[in-house]
Amino acid sequence: MAKRQADVHNSLQFGMIKIEEVQTGKQLRDFIKFPFRIYQDNPYWIPPLFHDEITTLKKNPAFLHCDKKYWLVKKEGEVVGRIAGIINRKENTNTGGKYARFGWLDFIDDPAVSKALLQQIENWAKEHSLSHVHGPLGFTDLDKQGLLIEGFEELGTFATLYNHPYYLAHLEANGYEKSADWFEFEITVPEKMPDRVSEFAAKVAERFGLKHVEAKNAKAIKPYAGQVFQLLNEAYSHLYGFVQLTEAQVKFYTDQYFTFINPDFVSLIVNQENEVIAFGLTMPSLSEALQKAKGRLLPFGFIHIIKALKKNDRADFYLIAIRKDFQRKGVHVMIFEKIMHSFLKFGIKKVETNPELETNIQIQAIWKDYQPRNHKKRRCFIKAL
C-alpha cells in the first residue's frame, strides 16, 4: 500500500501530460539526454559533458546542505520537459529569505508542459513553507545560471546555458518576473600589448610587493586552489545568488577542474607572504570541440578537446577576483597584462567574458579598452508564492 501511494506521488497525470520524479538511473539519463534532442540541430547550443552532468546531479557535495528533486514531463510516453528543484539551506540562512531554486529547465514549445514543470517546483516549495521560487540557478554560482533572453544567434560557451527564445514568454506567462540580469561581452585582443599597460602593471607590482606565480603545469597551481576558492568566497559574497563554497565543494571543484588548467591562461598573483590576493582564470574556447564531442569524452571526444586547448583563436574568461584590500589599486591591470601576453602568444583573437551582473559596473569598466561587444543578456526570474 505504501509503495502504491509513493508511486502515485512520484508520477502525476495531467491530461495527456505525465510528471515523473527522477528516481532511477534510466530516468536520470533521460533527464540529461533531453536537451540533446531539442537542440540537436541548433548551431549555437554547446552540449555539456555527460560525465560532468552525472557528477553534478548525482555525486555533488552540495547535497550536504541542499535538498533537490528532478522531474521529467512526458507526453504520449516521450520526454518533453525537465526541471530541477533545489533548496539551498545556506542560501536561505544567508539571505534571510525562504527561496527554492529551479534549474536544468528545458521544454518543448507547449504552454501545458512549461506550466506543469513550473507548478511542480512551486508546489514542492510550498510543501517546504518557502515564499519564492527563482532561477534558473544551480547548486552554486559555478553552475550554469540565467535564462538567455538576448543573443540567440551567438555561439554559446562551456560555462553558460543556452535556451530557445520561446522560454522567456513561457516564464512570463506563468507569473515570473525579472530578479537580476547578466551581461556578456565579446572582447578583442589587441595586436600588441600597449607599453603603457606593461609599465603600469610593473609599477603596481613594485608598489605593493606583488608577483605572478610562475607555473609550468597544472600541478604547480593546484597547491593554491584552496586560497583561490577562499578568495572567491570573499570577493563574490555580495553577488546575486552566491553561496559560500564549503571545504567539500572546494575539494570537489579542485579535483574536477584544477587537473587540466593551462597555467599560460591563468594569472595568479601573490603578495610577499605568498598569499593569493588576485586571480584571473581563462581557457581556450571549448565550444566547437564540445559540439564535435556531442557530450562524450570517449571514444573520440577528448581528442577534439585536446586540439582546442592547443590550437584556438578564441578564449573564455571564466573568473576574476581581487581581494577587497587590493581592489581599485590597479591589480586588474597585472591580471590582464599577463593573460593578454598569453593570448598573443597562442593566437587568441576574441574572448568571451561570460556572465556578469548588469549592476557590476566595476568589472564592466575593465573591458572598455578591448572593443567590448555586449552580445548576450540573460536573466534570473522570481515568483512569489
ABEGO torsion letter per residue (X at the ends): XAAAAAAAAABBBBEABBBBBBABAAAAAAAAAAAAAAAAABAABBBBBAAAAAAAAAABAAAAABBBBBBBBBBGGBBABBBBBBBBAAAAAAAGBBBBBBBGBBBBBBAAAAAAAAAAAAAAAAAAGBABBBOBBBABAABBBEBBABGAABBBBAABBBBBAAAAAAAAAAGBBBABBBBBBBBBBBABBBAAAAAAAAAAAAAAGBBBBBBABAAAAAAAAAAAAAAAAAAAAABBGBBBBBAAAAAAAAAAAAAABBAAABBBBBBAAGBBABBBBBBBBAAAAAAAAGGBAOAAAAAAAAAAAABBABBBBABBBBBAAABGAGAAAAAAAAAAAAAAAAGBABBBAEBBBAABAAAAAAAAAAGBBBABBBBBBBBBX
